[in-house]
Amino acid sequence: MSPATAPATEAAKAALPLADCVMTAEGALTLRLRPPAGAGTPGEPRLLLVLRPKKGEPETVTHTLALERDGAHWRAELGPEPVLDEGRWDVYARVGAEGARQRVLPGVRDLRALPERELPGPGARGPLALRLPYDTKDGYLAIRAWVRPAHAEAGRIEVAEDSMTVTGRLVGAEPGPGAAALLKRRGKGGPLRQLALRDEGAGAFSFTADYGLLVEDSAEEADAADPEGQGPAAGGEPVFWDVFVRPAEGATRIRVGRLFDDVADKKPVFVFPERTAGPRTVRPYYTVDNDLSLRVAG
């Protein structure tokens, strides 16, 4: 990685290019940049989108966009195609054939069109492809991309005293005989709980998850990790359950999540109440990938 990608001082960081973003309901993204340092250097300026690799692995996927003059700024266009691979894409600017790449700072993000985007129907074909610009924790611009063969979009989540009821819509799949909601305890070989899936028509569905079922299996997990019987205080590790929909008997299960809005990181934004179930507590939450899960602790 170029040493210019991580400025040592706030002054150096402030000199980096800054991009305002505008996204259309169709998924096209326009980035308008303050001219990066060295803009007068010969060579065609470029915007680089780099797929963030797994920890310890090298970068292997880069998508390049031309930067063109737009008055006193640079401008780049990222259309709905090609589809970006699922993951987090860091944004860089490079000026000149030998110029070091520079991280791009986030400016104004105009995502007002996204909540108006029409959710594809259950019969939609081809992968569901979405992308959303966001600010990283260390203050740079990045793009989160999702690519799913089918998707179960979470809508309203109602939390009762001992259960939660989820409504949603299927995209790229339709409910059929044997359809069910599934709760899978995270971890190799974790149990799978099957729940009745109510077909609400036009791809819409709903289901209710009884927290008592999760607490029973989560307690077994805690007991296995605590053969001396010291109780939760000895181990204290929470147990997580991931939420899926199986559209029909024998069909591949589909992760339930919330992607169709303008919130890139829902975990700290959508906060659901915690409920007590027996000796444990249960709370629904969205993961860092905006998928729906439940946390059982206590």
C-alpha positions as CSV (number, residue, x, y, z in Angstrom):
1,M,0.0,0.0,0.0
2,S,1.3,3.4,-0.9
3,P,2.6,5.4,2.1
4,A,0.4,8.3,0.9
5,T,-2.7,6.4,1.9
6,A,-2.3,7.0,5.6
7,P,-1.4,10.6,6.3
8,A,0.6,11.0,9.5
9,T,-1.0,14.3,10.6
10,E,-4.4,15.9,10.5
11,A,-3.0,18.7,8.2
12,A,-1.8,16.1,5.7
13,K,-5.2,14.4,5.9
14,A,-7.0,17.7,5.3
15,A,-5.0,18.1,2.0
16,L,-6.5,14.9,0.6
17,P,-9.2,15.1,-2.1
18,L,-12.7,15.3,-0.8
19,A,-15.7,13.9,-2.7
20,D,-19.4,14.8,-2.6
21,C,-21.6,11.9,-3.7
22,V,-25.0,11.8,-5.3
23,M,-26.8,8.5,-5.9
24,T,-29.9,7.9,-8.0
25,A,-32.7,5.4,-7.2
26,E,-31.3,3.3,-10.1
27,G,-28.0,2.9,-8.3
28,A,-25.8,5.3,-10.4
29,L,-23.3,7.2,-8.3
30,T,-21.7,10.5,-9.2
31,L,-18.5,11.6,-7.2
32,R,-17.5,15.2,-7.4
33,L,-14.0,15.7,-6.0
34,R,-12.0,18.7,-4.8
35,P,-8.8,18.5,-7.1
36,P,-6.3,16.2,-5.4
37,A,-2.8,17.3,-4.7
38,G,-0.6,17.2,-7.8
39,A,-3.5,17.8,-10.1
40,G,-1.2,19.6,-12.6
41,T,0.9,16.4,-13.0
42,P,1.0,15.0,-16.5
43,G,-1.0,11.9,-16.9
44,E,-4.7,10.9,-16.8
45,P,-6.2,11.2,-13.3
46,R,-8.1,8.2,-12.0
47,L,-10.4,7.2,-9.2
48,L,-9.6,3.8,-7.8
49,L,-12.1,1.5,-6.0
50,V,-10.2,-1.2,-4.1
51,L,-12.1,-4.2,-2.7
52,R,-10.9,-4.5,0.9
53,P,-9.3,-7.9,1.4
54,K,-9.7,-10.2,4.3
55,K,-7.2,-9.6,7.2
56,G,-3.7,-10.6,6.2
57,E,-4.5,-11.1,2.5
58,P,-3.3,-8.8,-0.3
59,E,-5.5,-6.6,-2.4
60,T,-6.5,-8.3,-5.6
61,V,-9.6,-6.5,-7.0
62,T,-9.6,-2.9,-8.3
63,H,-12.1,-1.0,-10.3
64,T,-10.9,2.2,-12.1
65,L,-12.9,5.2,-13.1
66,A,-11.8,8.2,-15.2
67,L,-11.7,11.6,-13.5
68,E,-12.7,14.5,-15.7
69,R,-12.6,18.2,-15.1
70,D,-16.0,19.7,-13.9
71,G,-15.3,23.4,-13.5
72,A,-13.0,23.7,-10.5
73,H,-13.6,20.0,-9.5
74,W,-13.0,16.5,-10.8
75,R,-16.0,14.3,-11.6
76,A,-16.3,10.5,-11.9
77,E,-19.4,8.4,-12.8
78,L,-20.1,4.9,-11.5
79,G,-23.1,3.5,-13.3
80,P,-25.2,0.5,-12.1
81,E,-23.1,-1.7,-14.2
82,P,-20.6,-3.3,-13.8
83,V,-21.8,-4.9,-10.6
84,L,-19.2,-4.5,-7.8
85,D,-18.3,-7.7,-5.9
86,E,-19.9,-7.9,-2.5
87,G,-17.8,-6.2,0.2
88,R,-16.3,-2.9,1.2
89,W,-14.6,-0.8,-1.5
90,D,-12.1,1.9,-0.4
91,V,-11.9,5.0,-2.6
92,Y,-8.6,6.5,-3.8
93,A,-7.5,9.1,-6.3
94,R,-4.4,8.8,-8.4
95,V,-2.9,11.7,-10.4
96,G,-0.2,11.1,-13.0
97,A,1.2,7.8,-14.3
98,E,3.5,7.4,-11.4
99,G,1.5,9.3,-8.8
100,A,0.9,7.7,-5.4
101,R,-2.7,7.0,-4.7
102,Q,-4.4,9.1,-2.1
103,R,-7.4,8.2,0.1
104,V,-10.5,10.3,-0.5
105,L,-12.3,12.1,2.2
106,P,-16.2,12.0,2.4
107,G,-18.0,15.2,1.7
108,V,-21.8,15.6,1.3
109,R,-23.6,12.3,0.6
110,D,-26.9,13.0,-1.2
111,L,-28.8,9.7,-0.8
112,R,-32.3,11.1,-0.8
113,A,-33.4,9.1,-3.8
114,L,-32.6,5.7,-2.2
115,P,-35.7,5.5,0.2
116,E,-37.8,6.1,-2.9
117,R,-36.3,3.1,-4.8
118,E,-38.9,0.5,-5.7
119,L,-38.2,-2.9,-4.2
120,P,-37.9,-5.5,-7.0
121,G,-40.6,-8.1,-7.1
122,P,-40.4,-11.8,-6.0
123,G,-40.1,-12.8,-9.7
124,A,-37.0,-10.5,-10.3
125,R,-34.2,-12.4,-12.1
126,G,-30.5,-12.0,-11.9
127,P,-28.4,-11.1,-8.9
128,L,-29.6,-8.3,-6.6
129,A,-26.8,-5.7,-6.7
130,L,-26.7,-2.7,-4.4
131,R,-24.0,-0.2,-3.4
132,L,-24.0,2.6,-0.8
133,P,-21.2,5.2,-0.1
134,Y,-20.4,5.7,3.6
135,D,-17.8,7.1,6.0
136,T,-15.3,4.7,7.5
137,K,-14.5,4.7,11.2
138,D,-11.2,6.4,10.4
139,G,-12.8,9.1,8.4
140,Y,-12.4,8.1,4.7
141,L,-14.9,7.4,1.9
142,A,-15.8,3.9,1.0
143,I,-18.6,2.1,-0.8
144,R,-20.5,-0.9,0.6
145,A,-21.6,-3.3,-2.1
146,W,-24.0,-6.3,-1.8
147,V,-24.6,-9.0,-4.4
148,R,-27.2,-11.6,-3.6
149,P,-28.8,-14.2,-5.9
150,A,-32.0,-13.6,-3.8
151,H,-32.9,-11.5,-0.8
152,A,-35.4,-11.3,2.1
153,E,-35.8,-7.6,2.9
154,A,-36.7,-7.0,6.5
155,G,-39.5,-4.5,7.1
156,R,-41.2,-3.8,10.4
157,I,-39.9,-5.7,13.5
158,E,-42.2,-5.8,16.5
159,V,-40.7,-6.8,19.8
160,A,-43.2,-8.3,22.3
161,E,-42.4,-9.5,25.9
162,D,-41.4,-13.0,24.8
163,S,-41.1,-12.9,21.0
164,M,-40.5,-10.8,17.9
165,T,-42.6,-10.6,14.7
166,V,-40.9,-9.8,11.5
167,T,-42.5,-8.7,8.3
168,G,-40.6,-8.5,5.0
169,R,-40.5,-9.1,1.2
170,L,-38.8,-11.7,-0.9
171,V,-36.7,-10.5,-3.9
172,G,-35.8,-13.0,-6.6
173,A,-37.8,-15.8,-4.9
174,E,-41.5,-16.6,-4.2
175,P,-43.0,-18.5,-1.2
176,G,-44.1,-22.0,-2.1
177,P,-45.0,-25.3,-0.4
178,G,-42.8,-25.9,2.6
179,A,-41.8,-22.2,3.0
180,A,-40.4,-21.4,6.5
181,A,-38.5,-19.0,8.6
182,L,-35.3,-20.4,10.0
183,L,-33.2,-19.5,13.0
184,K,-29.6,-20.9,12.8
185,R,-27.4,-20.8,15.9
186,R,-24.1,-19.4,14.8
187,G,-21.2,-21.8,14.8
188,K,-20.4,-25.1,13.2
189,G,-23.1,-27.7,13.8
190,G,-25.4,-25.2,15.5
191,P,-29.1,-26.2,15.7
192,L,-31.7,-24.9,13.3
193,R,-35.1,-23.8,14.5
194,Q,-38.0,-23.8,11.9
195,L,-40.8,-21.4,12.2
196,A,-44.1,-21.0,10.3
197,L,-43.8,-18.4,7.5
198,R,-47.0,-16.6,6.7
199,D,-47.5,-15.7,3.0
200,E,-48.9,-12.2,2.9
201,G,-49.1,-12.1,-0.9
202,A,-47.0,-10.5,-3.7
203,G,-43.8,-11.8,-2.1
204,A,-44.5,-10.4,1.3
205,F,-44.1,-12.6,4.4
206,S,-44.2,-12.5,8.2
207,F,-43.2,-14.8,11.0
208,T,-43.0,-14.8,14.8
209,A,-40.0,-16.1,16.8
210,D,-40.7,-17.3,20.3
211,Y,-37.7,-16.4,22.5
212,G,-38.2,-19.4,24.7
213,L,-37.1,-21.7,21.9
214,L,-33.8,-19.8,21.5
215,V,-33.1,-19.7,25.3
216,E,-33.6,-23.5,25.5
217,D,-31.0,-24.2,22.8
218,S,-28.7,-21.4,24.0
219,A,-28.7,-22.8,27.5
220,E,-27.6,-26.2,26.1
221,E,-24.7,-24.4,24.3
222,A,-23.7,-22.7,27.6
223,D,-23.9,-26.0,29.5
224,A,-21.6,-27.7,26.9
225,A,-19.1,-24.9,27.4
226,D,-19.5,-25.1,31.2
227,P,-19.2,-28.7,32.3
228,E,-18.6,-27.8,35.9
229,G,-22.1,-26.2,36.1
230,Q,-20.8,-22.8,37.2
231,G,-23.5,-20.9,35.3
232,P,-23.3,-18.0,32.9
233,A,-21.0,-16.0,35.2
234,A,-18.2,-18.6,34.5
235,G,-18.4,-18.4,30.7
236,G,-20.5,-15.3,30.1
237,E,-20.3,-15.7,26.3
238,P,-23.4,-14.7,24.4
239,V,-25.0,-17.0,21.8
240,F,-26.0,-15.6,18.4
241,W,-28.8,-16.8,16.1
242,D,-29.0,-15.8,12.4
243,V,-32.3,-15.3,10.6
244,F,-33.2,-16.9,7.3
245,V,-36.2,-17.6,5.0
246,R,-36.5,-20.8,3.1
247,P,-38.9,-20.0,0.2
248,A,-40.0,-23.6,-0.4
249,E,-39.2,-27.1,0.7
250,G,-35.7,-28.0,-0.4
251,A,-34.9,-24.4,-1.6
252,T,-31.7,-22.7,-0.6
253,R,-32.2,-20.6,2.6
254,I,-32.0,-16.8,2.1
255,R,-30.5,-14.4,4.7
256,V,-33.0,-11.8,6.1
257,G,-31.5,-8.3,6.2
258,R,-32.3,-4.7,5.5
259,L,-30.6,-3.2,2.5
260,F,-33.1,-0.9,0.7
261,D,-32.5,2.4,2.5
262,D,-29.8,5.0,2.9
263,V,-28.3,3.7,6.2
264,A,-25.0,2.0,5.4
265,D,-24.4,0.7,9.0
266,K,-27.6,-0.1,10.7
267,K,-26.1,-1.8,13.8
268,P,-25.8,1.5,15.9
269,V,-28.9,3.1,14.3
270,F,-31.7,0.4,14.5
271,V,-31.6,-0.5,18.2
272,F,-34.2,-3.0,19.4
273,P,-35.3,-3.5,23.0
274,E,-33.9,-6.4,25.1
275,R,-36.3,-8.8,26.7
276,T,-35.9,-11.3,29.6
277,A,-36.7,-14.9,28.7
278,G,-36.1,-17.3,31.7
279,P,-32.5,-16.8,33.0
280,R,-31.4,-15.1,29.8
281,T,-31.9,-11.9,27.8
282,V,-32.7,-11.8,24.0
283,R,-32.3,-8.8,21.7
284,P,-32.7,-8.6,17.9
285,Y,-30.0,-6.6,16.0
286,Y,-28.5,-5.9,12.6
287,T,-25.0,-7.2,12.0
288,V,-22.2,-5.2,10.4
289,D,-23.5,-6.5,7.0
290,N,-27.0,-5.3,7.8
291,D,-28.3,-8.9,8.2
292,L,-30.8,-9.7,11.0
293,S,-29.7,-11.7,14.0
294,L,-30.6,-12.3,17.7
295,R,-28.2,-12.1,20.7
296,V,-28.9,-14.4,23.7
297,A,-27.0,-13.5,26.8
298,G,-27.0,-13.7,30.6
